[in-house]
Amino acid sequence: MNTLALELNTTLAVNVVVTDDSLIVDLSDGRTISAPIEWFPRLVHATIAQRNNWRLIGRGHGIHWEDIDEDISVEGLLLGKKSHETQSSLERWLNGRDGIWHG
């Protein structure tokens, strides 16, 4: 197992903050990492209350936002991966939030 694989398997999230610009995650090894919120469209469209309603999943391997049905892994953040949600999926989700079809 190489060092990166070991790091990805043992580094866990311990705290999360979402600002208007960034997703900021404190890690178990003392680092803090951040990613532009634009990488995660559901977080962009979430309210402050929804952004703050997160929980750690997999003992800290990931973060889940129940209100917006979003999951982000620590591994993905460490690798610099953006959301892979398609535009059509995002539009369906947005339409379902307000009950009005915008397509």
N, CA, C and O atoms as a DFTB+ gen file, in Angstrom:
412 C
 N C O
     1  1       0.858      -1.173       0.000
     2  2       0.000       0.000       0.000
     3  2       0.900       1.229       0.000
     4  3       1.822       1.335       0.809
     5  1       0.625       2.157      -0.914
     6  2       1.459       3.355      -0.939
     7  2       1.000       4.369       0.108
     8  3      -0.057       4.206       0.717
     9  1       1.787       5.400       0.309
    10  2       1.518       6.392       1.343
    11  2       0.207       7.118       1.106
    12  3      -0.534       7.363       2.058
    13  1      -0.104       7.471      -0.148
    14  2      -1.355       8.175      -0.429
    15  2      -2.556       7.304      -0.086
    16  3      -3.520       7.793       0.502
    17  1      -2.515       6.034      -0.439
    18  2      -3.628       5.134      -0.124
    19  2      -3.818       5.031       1.380
    20  3      -4.951       5.039       1.862
    21  1      -2.732       4.935       2.122
    22  2      -2.815       4.875       3.574
    23  2      -3.416       6.160       4.128
    24  3      -4.265       6.123       5.019
    25  1      -2.973       7.297       3.596
    26  2      -3.490       8.592       4.040
    27  2      -4.984       8.698       3.778
    28  3      -5.726       9.170       4.640
    29  1      -5.440       8.270       2.607
    30  2      -6.851       8.371       2.257
    31  2      -7.706       7.466       3.130
    32  3      -8.862       7.786       3.404
    33  1      -7.156       6.347       3.567
    34  2      -7.917       5.407       4.381
    35  2      -7.964       5.779       5.853
    36  3      -8.864       5.333       6.564
    37  1      -7.025       6.578       6.330
    38  2      -6.948       6.857       7.764
    39  2      -7.282       8.293       8.133
    40  3      -7.470       8.587       9.313
    41  1      -7.361       9.183       7.176
    42  2      -7.672      10.575       7.465
    43  2      -9.185      10.747       7.498
    44  3      -9.882      10.423       6.536
    45  1      -9.678      11.260       8.615
    46  2     -11.112      11.381       8.827
    47  2     -11.506      12.827       9.074
    48  3     -10.707      13.620       9.571
    49  1     -12.736      13.167       8.726
    50  2     -13.281      14.486       9.043
    51  2     -13.673      14.515      10.516
    52  3     -14.175      13.532      11.061
    53  1     -13.435      15.657      11.147
    54  2     -13.864      15.831      12.535
    55  2     -14.775      17.039      12.705
    56  3     -15.491      17.138      13.702
    57  1     -14.755      17.955      11.748
    58  2     -15.633      19.132      11.803
    59  2     -15.797      19.689      10.402
    60  3     -14.922      19.536       9.549
    61  1     -16.932      20.338      10.179
    62  2     -17.264      20.880       8.859
    63  2     -17.853      22.269       9.024
    64  3     -18.656      22.511       9.925
    65  1     -17.445      23.187       8.140
    66  2     -18.024      24.527       8.063
    67  2     -18.268      24.818       6.591
    68  3     -17.408      24.579       5.744
    69  1     -19.459      25.339       6.301
    70  2     -19.764      25.744       4.933
    71  2     -20.038      27.244       4.950
    72  3     -20.943      27.715       5.639
    73  1     -19.246      27.982       4.185
    74  2     -19.448      29.425       4.049
    75  2     -20.069      29.702       2.687
    76  3     -20.361      28.772       1.935
    77  1     -20.269      30.954       2.373
    78  2     -20.797      31.320       1.052
    79  2     -19.814      30.982      -0.061
    80  3     -20.207      30.889      -1.224
    81  1     -18.547      30.799       0.277
    82  2     -17.508      30.554      -0.718
    83  2     -16.853      29.184      -0.651
    84  3     -16.353      28.693      -1.663
    85  1     -16.844      28.551       0.530
    86  2     -16.016      27.365       0.710
    87  2     -16.669      26.283       1.560
    88  3     -17.519      26.550       2.410
    89  1     -16.241      25.055       1.298
    90  2     -16.486      23.923       2.175
    91  2     -15.167      23.701       2.909
    92  3     -14.142      23.441       2.278
    93  1     -15.186      23.801       4.229
    94  2     -13.977      23.716       5.038
    95  2     -14.115      22.514       5.969
    96  3     -15.091      22.400       6.711
    97  1     -13.135      21.624       5.920
    98  2     -13.203      20.387       6.700
    99  2     -11.939      20.252       7.546
   100  3     -10.825      20.269       7.023
   101  1     -12.127      20.118       8.857
   102  2     -11.031      19.827       9.766
   103  2     -10.831      18.319       9.778
   104  3     -11.791      17.557       9.887
   105  1      -9.579      17.896       9.666
   106  2      -9.254      16.480       9.587
   107  2      -8.632      15.966      10.879
   108  3      -8.092      16.733      11.676
   109  1      -8.718      14.664      11.066
   110  2      -8.222      14.029      12.285
   111  2      -6.711      14.141      12.452
   112  3      -6.200      13.983      13.561
   113  1      -5.988      14.412      11.366
   114  2      -4.529      14.529      11.470
   115  2      -4.072      15.967      11.730
   116  3      -2.875      16.254      11.698
   117  1      -5.022      16.868      11.987
   118  2      -4.684      18.248      12.313
   119  2      -4.765      19.214      11.154
   120  3      -4.709      20.426      11.363
   121  1      -4.895      18.711       9.931
   122  2      -5.014      19.594       8.768
   123  2      -6.443      20.112       8.637
   124  3      -7.396      19.523       9.147
   125  1      -6.550      21.224       7.941
   126  2      -7.834      21.752       7.510
   127  2      -7.756      21.900       6.001
   128  3      -6.825      22.510       5.476
   129  1      -8.733      21.340       5.310
   130  2      -8.769      21.456       3.856
   131  2     -10.023      22.214       3.463
   132  3     -11.020      22.204       4.186
   133  1      -9.967      22.870       2.312
   134  2     -11.151      23.579       1.828
   135  2     -11.270      23.392       0.322
   136  3     -10.294      23.135      -0.383
   137  1     -12.495      23.533      -0.135
   138  2     -12.798      23.453      -1.556
   139  2     -13.819      24.524      -1.874
   140  3     -14.638      24.872      -1.023
   141  1     -13.783      25.049      -3.083
   142  2     -14.786      26.050      -3.464
   143  2     -16.190      25.446      -3.406
   144  3     -16.409      24.328      -3.872
   145  1     -17.113      26.171      -2.846
   146  2     -18.481      25.670      -2.735
   147  2     -19.088      25.414      -4.129
   148  3     -19.993      24.591      -4.266
   149  1     -18.597      26.109      -5.148
   150  2     -19.097      25.906      -6.506
   151  2     -18.891      24.478      -6.995
   152  3     -19.563      24.043      -7.931
   153  1     -17.977      23.746      -6.377
   154  2     -17.761      22.348      -6.743
   155  2     -18.958      21.476      -6.380
   156  3     -19.099      20.366      -6.893
   157  1     -19.823      21.977      -5.493
   158  2     -20.938      21.192      -4.962
   159  2     -22.237      21.993      -5.096
   160  3     -22.641      22.678      -4.157
   161  1     -22.888      21.909      -6.258
   162  2     -24.051      22.749      -6.560
   163  2     -25.175      22.688      -5.526
   164  3     -25.843      23.693      -5.282
   165  1     -25.388      21.536      -4.926
   166  2     -26.467      21.463      -3.932
   167  2     -26.146      22.326      -2.716
   168  3     -27.050      22.919      -2.128
   169  1     -24.882      22.403      -2.333
   170  2     -24.493      23.293      -1.238
   171  2     -24.662      24.747      -1.638
   172  3     -25.048      25.581      -0.819
   173  1     -24.370      25.054      -2.906
   174  2     -24.552      26.426      -3.398
   175  2     -26.011      26.861      -3.235
   176  3     -26.287      27.991      -2.831
   177  1     -26.935      25.960      -3.551
   178  2     -28.363      26.281      -3.527
   179  2     -29.019      26.059      -2.167
   180  3     -30.203      26.352      -2.004
   181  1     -28.277      25.550      -1.195
   182  2     -28.830      25.280       0.132
   183  2     -28.924      26.551       0.963
   184  3     -28.179      27.510       0.762
   185  1     -29.853      26.529       1.893
   186  2     -29.948      27.627       2.861
   187  2     -28.842      27.464       3.899
   188  3     -28.190      26.422       3.966
   189  1     -28.642      28.489       4.697
   190  2     -27.651      28.414       5.767
   191  2     -28.001      27.273       6.723
   192  3     -27.124      26.513       7.133
   193  1     -29.274      27.157       7.073
   194  2     -29.699      26.082       7.978
   195  2     -29.422      24.709       7.366
   196  3     -28.970      23.802       8.065
   197  1     -29.686      24.552       6.083
   198  2     -29.415      23.273       5.419
   199  2     -27.918      22.985       5.362
   200  3     -27.501      21.843       5.555
   201  1     -27.114      23.998       5.102
   202  2     -25.653      23.814       5.066
   203  2     -25.116      23.403       6.432
   204  3     -24.154      22.641       6.523
   205  1     -25.734      23.904       7.478
   206  2     -25.273      23.608       8.833
   207  2     -25.807      22.285       9.372
   208  3     -25.370      21.832      10.430
   209  1     -26.739      21.664       8.668
   210  2     -27.342      20.407       9.110
   211  2     -26.611      19.228       8.469
   212  3     -27.154      18.550       7.597
   213  1     -25.396      18.996       8.902
   214  2     -24.559      17.912       8.376
   215  2     -24.264      16.929       9.489
   216  3     -24.407      17.235      10.673
   217  1     -23.843      15.726       9.076
   218  2     -23.357      14.735      10.037
   219  2     -22.253      13.940       9.366
   220  3     -22.234      13.773       8.147
   221  1     -21.335      13.453      10.186
   222  2     -20.254      12.616       9.672
   223  2     -20.802      11.213       9.438
   224  3     -21.597      10.706      10.229
   225  1     -20.372      10.598       8.352
   226  2     -20.774       9.231       8.040
   227  2     -19.525       8.364       7.908
   228  3     -18.436       8.867       7.631
   229  1     -19.692       7.063       8.108
   230  2     -18.549       6.162       8.013
   231  2     -17.451       6.513       8.984
   232  3     -16.271       6.428       8.644
   233  1     -17.825       6.911      10.206
   234  2     -16.865       7.303      11.256
   235  2     -15.960       8.454      10.835
   236  3     -14.848       8.591      11.345
   237  1     -16.439       9.288       9.898
   238  2     -15.660      10.453       9.473
   239  2     -15.078      10.336       8.083
   240  3     -14.376      11.241       7.631
   241  1     -15.354       9.234       7.391
   242  2     -14.871       9.081       6.018
   243  2     -15.651       9.979       5.052
   244  3     -15.199      10.239       3.937
   245  1     -16.820      10.450       5.486
   246  2     -17.632      11.292       4.627
   247  2     -18.523      12.211       5.436
   248  3     -18.596      12.130       6.662
   249  1     -19.204      13.095       4.704
   250  2     -20.112      14.073       5.293
   251  2     -21.438      13.942       4.562
   252  3     -21.469      13.814       3.338
   253  1     -22.535      13.973       5.316
   254  2     -23.869      13.843       4.725
   255  2     -24.725      15.031       5.143
   256  3     -24.742      15.422       6.311
   257  1     -25.437      15.600       4.169
   258  2     -26.415      16.658       4.401
   259  2     -27.790      16.081       4.071
   260  3     -28.154      15.951       2.902
   261  1     -28.542      15.740       5.104
   262  2     -29.850      15.106       4.934
   263  2     -30.812      15.984       4.128
   264  3     -31.488      15.496       3.222
   265  1     -30.873      17.265       4.455
   266  2     -31.855      18.167       3.848
   267  2     -31.693      18.324       2.345
   268  3     -32.662      18.599       1.638
   269  1     -30.465      18.149       1.851
   270  2     -30.223      18.350       0.418
   271  2     -29.745      17.079      -0.275
   272  3     -29.375      17.105      -1.449
   273  1     -29.755      15.972       0.453
   274  2     -29.366      14.669      -0.076
   275  2     -27.995      14.729      -0.752
   276  3     -27.839      14.346      -1.912
   277  1     -27.008      15.219       0.000
   278  2     -25.640      15.365      -0.509
   279  2     -24.679      14.582       0.368
   280  3     -24.753      14.644       1.595
   281  1     -23.780      13.849      -0.266
   282  2     -22.710      13.132       0.419
   283  2     -21.384      13.509      -0.232
   284  3     -21.256      13.506      -1.456
   285  1     -20.397      13.834       0.606
   286  2     -19.066      14.184       0.109
   287  2     -18.056      13.393       0.932
   288  3     -18.110      13.389       2.162
   289  1     -17.134      12.722       0.243
   290  2     -16.139      11.913       0.939
   291  2     -14.871      12.724       1.211
   292  3     -14.506      13.615       0.443
   293  1     -14.220      12.397       2.306
   294  2     -12.924      13.009       2.617
   295  2     -11.931      12.647       1.523
   296  3     -11.147      13.493       1.093
   297  1     -11.956      11.410       1.073
   298  2     -11.051      10.983       0.003
   299  2     -11.221      11.856      -1.238
   300  3     -10.238      12.301      -1.830
   301  1     -12.476      12.101      -1.632
   302  2     -12.729      12.945      -2.799
   303  2     -12.197      14.351      -2.608
   304  3     -11.631      14.935      -3.532
   305  1     -12.375      14.903      -1.408
   306  2     -11.847      16.239      -1.130
   307  2     -10.325      16.258      -1.216
   308  3      -9.743      17.173      -1.798
   309  1      -9.684      15.246      -0.635
   310  2      -8.229      15.188      -0.670
   311  2      -7.697      15.034      -2.096
   312  3      -6.605      15.503      -2.414
   313  1      -8.476      14.376      -2.942
   314  2      -8.073      14.186      -4.341
   315  2      -8.513      15.342      -5.243
   316  3      -8.210      15.344      -6.436
   317  1      -9.227      16.329      -4.679
   318  2      -9.658      17.482      -5.462
   319  2     -10.810      17.191      -6.401
   320  3     -10.927      17.819      -7.453
   321  1     -11.667      16.243      -6.034
   322  2     -12.782      15.867      -6.905
   323  2     -13.990      16.758      -6.663
   324  3     -14.384      17.003      -5.523
   325  1     -14.565      17.235      -7.747
   326  2     -15.797      18.023      -7.713
   327  2     -16.992      17.081      -7.764
   328  3     -16.845      15.887      -8.026
   329  1     -18.170      17.627      -7.512
   330  2     -19.402      16.860      -7.659
   331  2     -19.537      16.397      -9.098
   332  3     -19.211      17.132     -10.031
   333  1     -20.015      15.184      -9.269
   334  2     -20.240      14.655     -10.614
   335  2     -21.715      14.715     -10.996
   336  3     -22.135      14.072     -11.959
   337  1     -22.498      15.479     -10.250
   338  2     -23.922      15.572     -10.548
   339  2     -24.128      16.245     -11.901
   340  3     -23.524      17.277     -12.194
   341  1     -24.979      15.653     -12.709
   342  2     -25.258      16.227     -14.025
   343  2     -26.179      17.424     -13.888
   344  3     -26.875      17.579     -12.885
   345  1     -26.173      18.255     -14.893
   346  2     -27.049      19.429     -14.887
   347  2     -28.511      18.999     -14.829
   348  3     -29.306      19.622     -14.125
   349  1     -28.879      17.946     -15.557
   350  2     -30.276      17.507     -15.552
   351  2     -30.682      16.984     -14.174
   352  3     -31.809      17.216     -13.736
   353  1     -29.772      16.278     -13.484
   354  2     -30.066      15.810     -12.134
   355  2     -30.240      16.990     -11.180
   356  3     -31.160      17.000     -10.363
   357  1     -29.365      17.973     -11.284
   358  2     -29.472      19.162     -10.439
   359  2     -30.779      19.891     -10.707
   360  3     -31.442      20.331      -9.768
   361  1     -31.157      20.025     -11.964
   362  2     -32.409      20.706     -12.295
   363  2     -33.611      19.965     -11.729
   364  3     -34.538      20.594     -11.218
   365  1     -33.612      18.624     -11.811
   366  2     -34.710      17.842     -11.223
   367  2     -34.779      18.074      -9.724
   368  3     -35.863      18.232      -9.163
   369  1     -33.605      18.094      -9.069
   370  2     -33.578      18.328      -7.631
   371  2     -34.100      19.726      -7.295
   372  3     -34.904      19.889      -6.378
   373  1     -33.644      20.721      -8.032
   374  2     -34.106      22.090      -7.789
   375  2     -35.610      22.207      -8.010
   376  3     -36.300      22.865      -7.232
   377  1     -36.118      21.581      -9.055
   378  2     -37.556      21.618      -9.324
   379  2     -38.347      20.933      -8.219
   380  3     -39.440      21.380      -7.869
   381  1     -37.812      19.869      -7.675
   382  2     -38.487      19.158      -6.600
   383  2     -38.517      19.928      -5.294
   384  3     -39.377      19.683      -4.449
   385  1     -37.600      20.843      -5.122
   386  2     -37.539      21.635      -3.885
   387  2     -38.694      22.597      -3.762
   388  3     -39.248      22.772      -2.676
   389  1     -39.066      23.227      -4.869
   390  2     -40.149      24.204      -4.778
   391  2     -41.453      23.709      -5.374
   392  3     -42.454      24.425      -5.375
   393  1     -41.442      22.467      -5.887
   394  2     -42.651      21.886      -6.433
   395  2     -43.073      22.449      -7.777
   396  3     -44.166      22.145      -8.255
   397  1     -42.233      23.259      -8.393
   398  2     -42.567      23.878      -9.680
   399  2     -41.581      23.370     -10.726
   400  3     -40.370      23.400     -10.506
   401  1     -42.079      22.919     -11.828
   402  2     -41.220      22.447     -12.917
   403  2     -40.679      23.652     -13.675
   404  3     -41.456      24.471     -14.166
   405  1     -39.373      23.771     -13.774
   406  2     -38.729      24.893     -14.453
   407  2     -38.152      24.499     -15.810
   408  3     -37.548      25.335     -16.484
   409  1     -38.324      23.249     -16.222
   410  2     -37.709      22.753     -17.456
   411  2     -38.459      23.101     -18.636
   412  3     -38.060      22.749     -19.747
